[in-house]
C-alpha cells in the first residue's frame, strides 16, 4: 500500500494550493506517514517543536476515525483545497467553507509543499475546529446543568430578598444546588468577598473545586477554601469556603469580620455546636455591621425555627423545592419476636448478645432480586447504626452473594480510610448491583448517586453527654422523622426509587420530629470559654437558638473557674485567654500551658498533638493478628498513648531513611493521615505558643551545611515539580468496580504506584534537620521525661481520675473495674494495652508491705499504689475509660486535688472528698504534703508569672529557666518518693463523720507563721474545721480515727530529732515539727540549689529522699556514690555521711 | 524592550522626564486592571442568552498558537487547561464562543441552535433568509441543523 500511495500522492514538486492529483483514501492513509508529517503539526517557537495540538495521540486517533468515516460514506477522494478568496464565495459548495478557523501560516514551523502535506494541514484545521466545538459544548453543557438546577428559578427571588433584607434564609433539599449556586449568585450580584461556612473540611474542598470549575476558574484563585492546616486563599479570592470552627476563630481575632461583605452559613439544619454558636454570634454581628448580608442555608428541616429566630432582623425566606423522583415506601418490620428469638438462640454462638440480626436485610435483597431484573440498574443503600452493625450485615450479605453473585458489598463509615470511602462512588459493572452498608454518614454528608433502593434500619448511634459524670455515651436510638425522610430521599436522586423501612408505620409516627441538636449532647466548656474570651460579659444571656439547660451552663462555668480559666467574677483570666487561643480541648490546652514553664516542651507538643487527633489505629489494627504482631515490639507499658508516640517515632525514622511509610502503615493497621495531622497540629501548637511568647522560638537555627543545602535544594526542586504536576492533574475519576475478591490487592498496588502526595508535602515542609528534631521530640526512652510528661498529662486531665476496685486483685482481665468520683464500675477499653496487661495496674505481692502495729484497717499497705488519669469516659456497650495513663497515687493527688484535707498528725489525708490516704509511717505524711504544697505553689506562681508577663508584654525574665529546671528536678524527686500508705474510696457513711468541724485549737491559732506556705495567711475553715493553710489544703479538719489516736499515743512516748540538723524534741509533736521544718538549717542549706541533670548521677546536694530512705522498713541499705561503699545507716546517719564525704573531697 | 536603543540620547534629562510620566500615571490604577489574564469582555448570545466573560474580541488572540479567525470572534483562554507561563502561548489555549452575524451584526454563540457558518457566521434568522442563494449541500446542512435544534428544544 505504501508504494501505491506514494504514486497516488504524486506531484511532489509543486508549490501553493494548485490543482494537483487528488488523494484517494482507498489506497492512502496519513497514518502511514506519521513520522514524516508530524513536523507539520509544529509551530514556530523559541523552543523548537511546539505542537499545535494539546494531545498528539488524540489527534492521530481522530485522523484514523476521519479517514474511516470518509471511506465508509463513499467520499474517499479528498477534494482539492481552496484558497482564501474561494472560501468566502458561496458557490460552488465545499465542506471547508464551514470551517470558522484558519491556520496562521506565518507561525508554522514548516511550510506545506506537497498535496499530502497541504491536505494534512487541512485535516489539522478540521481537528482544531472540532476540538473548539467540543470545548464550547463543554461550557454550554455546564451552563445548562446550572440552569436546570431547582435553585436557578429562584435567583431573582434571592436578589430581591437581598435587596430588601439583611438576612435571607434559603431552604432547599439536597440536590437543589444551593451550596454551589448561591455563592456564585452573590458574586454575580456584585459581592466580592463572600465567606461560606461548612461543617466539614471535605465539603469545603470539594465545593471550592466545584464552584471554581463552574466559574471557569479551575486554575485561578477566585474561589478558595480554608480549613485547618490548609488554605488556598489569595488576594484575588472572592469566594471562600471555610469551616465553621475557623470562622469562629477569625471572629475571635477580628471581632467584626470586616473582611467579608456577605456571609453564608450552610447546613445550619445540622444543628451542630459550631453552627448554633455561629447563628448566635452572627445575630449579634448584624448589629455591629450594618452593611453585612447574611444568608442562611438549610435543608427543609424545621425552617420555622430559623425564620423565627431572625424575625426581628426581618429575615426573608426563599424556599426551593428539591428535585426528587417519586419514591415508593414499604414498611417491612422484621417478623414477630418469637421467630427472631428462635433464630437468635440458633446462631448465638457467633453473635454474642447485642449484635444485630442481619437476616431482615438479606431478605430485602432477595426481595429485590425477585422483583427487579438485574438489567434494570440501581444500587442499594443500607442504613444501620454503627461499625459493628455494618460488619454483621456485610458478612451476611457476602454470604448471600455467594449464591446471588451479582452483588458487590461495600461498607461505608467515618472510621474508614479516605481511599476506602471513595470506592462507594465507583460504578458497578453492567448487571451488577452495589450494596452499600453505611452509618448515617450517607444521610446528608456523603451523596452516592445511582442508589435506587434504600433499606433503613431506623436506628442511629448518637453521642450524648452526661454532665453528672462528665462522660460521653454512645447509644443506639430510633432516628428522628426528619432523618428517616432524608434516608428515604436518597433513593430518588437519579430516578424513581424504593425505600424499605424495617419498622412499622406506627413506630415511625412515634419518632421524634428532629434529631437532638449537638449543643445538648456535648460538653460546653470550650464554647463558653470562647464566648467569654470574645468579650461576652455574661454567657447566660447569649442568644442561643435553643439554649442548653441553665444548670449545665452553671456547672460548666464552675468547672472553668476550678480550672482557673475564669476568675471568681467570671472574667477571663490570663490562663483562660491563653486556653481560648489554643484550638484544642481544654484539658490538652491546659497541659500545654502547664508544660510551658519547663525548659523543654518538644515532647509535650508531640504528645498533645497525638491526643488531639482521631485514633490512628484502625479497627483492623486490633482484629488482624498480623497487625497486632507487627506492632508488638513498639507497645509501651505506659499505655496506648505512649505506644502511639513510639509508632509515630518509628514512622518518622522511616521518613528519615526515605523509605515508604504508606506500606508500613498499612501493614500495621495505621491510618497514615493521622500521623500527618499530628505533625501539622504539633507545628500549629508550637506556632501559637511561640507567637504568644509562652515558649522561646525554637532554635531552628541549626543550619544545614553547604552540602546539605545543595542536596536539599535539588530535592525541593524535584518535589515542587511533582506538586505542580499533581495540581494540574484531573481529580480522581469514578472507576469501574472490580469484581470482588482478589481485587483488593490489585487496587492497593494501583494506589502504590501513584505518587504519595502527602509524602511530597511532608518532605517539602521538613528538611533533614527538622525531621531529626521532630524525631527527637517523639523519643520517650528517658525515664524522667516519661515521668514529667505523665505529670503534665495528669495536670491537664485532672479531675478525670480513676482508682482500681479493691477486689481487682482476685479477678481476671474482663472484670477489672475502676471508679471515678462520679461514676463507679468502669472498664478499660478491650483494645487498650491496660486491658490486656491489667497486671500493670495491680499491686504485686512483693509490693505489699507489713503494716505498723497500730494501723488496724485491712487496706493493702504499699508504696506502689497507682491511679489512672483518663482523657475521656465513653459508654458504648459498657462504660470505658479512654486513653489512660498510670501515675503514683498519693503524689498525683496531692499535686492536683482541688481540696485536700488532713488531720493534726498528717497521718490521714482526704482528697476532693472521695479518696482517703492513710500514712501510718511517722513523718511520711508531713514530708509528702509539705513538699507537695511547696512544689505546687511554685509551679503555679511560675505559670502565672509567665502569663502575667505576657499580658504586660514583657520579655520573660532570664532567671526563669533556671528556676524552672530546679522545679522540674524537684518534681521528679517528689514523684519518686517512696512512701508507704493505704488508699481507699470514701463511702457516704465515711464522709458524714469525716470532719471535726471544730475551730482550730488555741495552739494552732498561736502560730506566728504558716508552716506550709510562709506567704499564705492562714484562716479558720468554718465549714470543715481546722485551718486553711494553702489555696487547696485544710489542716487539722479531719476527725481522728481509732488508729490515728493509737499511733499518736505510741509516738508521744518517743523523742524526735530532726534528720537534717541537731534539733531535738523530747516529745513526738507534729505541730512542733511542722514549725521547725521551714526554719531547719539543714533543709535551708540543701534547699534551692539547682541540680545537675540526671537523677542517677546526682550525688551531692540531693535531697534526703533518695529512693526508699524515708521508709523505715527498707532493708536495702545505702550506697554512697562518692566513696563507692554500701552502708547500713539510718536516715540521719546517711546525711551525716554525705556531709563528711563531701567535706573530705 | 525597544526603549534600550532610544536611551542613547543627548538630552538625558528630557529623556528621564519622558519616561517618568507614564509611570506616575500608572500608579493609581490597580495592577489587576492590566492583567490580561482576567476576562473583561462581556459576551451575550442573542439567541440563547449564554453569558460569559471573555478575554479577547478580534481575529488573532495573543494567547493563541498559530491560528487565527476569518472574522472577529469572542475568544476566551481555555479554562480547562493549566495556564502557560505569563506572556506565553500554548496549544489549543483558546475557545471561541461566538461572533457577530455577518448580516445583522447580532452577537451569536457557536451553538448549532444559534448560529450557522458557511463562508461567514449567520444568526439563524439571517441564515434562513440567505439560504436560497446557497448550494443545495449548504441548504441541506442548515435545514438539518435547524431540525436538530428544534428537536433539542422539545
Interface residues (C-beta under 8 A of the other chain):
Chain A: X43 X44 X50 X51 X52 X53 X54 X87 X88 X89 X90 X91 X92 X93 X97 X98 X99 X100 X101 X102 X103 X104 X107 X108 X128 X131 X132 X133 X135 X136 X137 X138 X139 X140 X143 X216 X217 X218 X219 X236 X727 X728
Chain B: X32 X50 X52 X60 X65 X66 X67 X68 X69 X70 X71 X73 X76 X78 X79 X80 X81 X82 X83 X91 X92 X94 X95 X96 X97 X99 X109 X110 X111 X117 X118 X119 X120 X121 X133 X134 X135 X136 X137 X138 X141
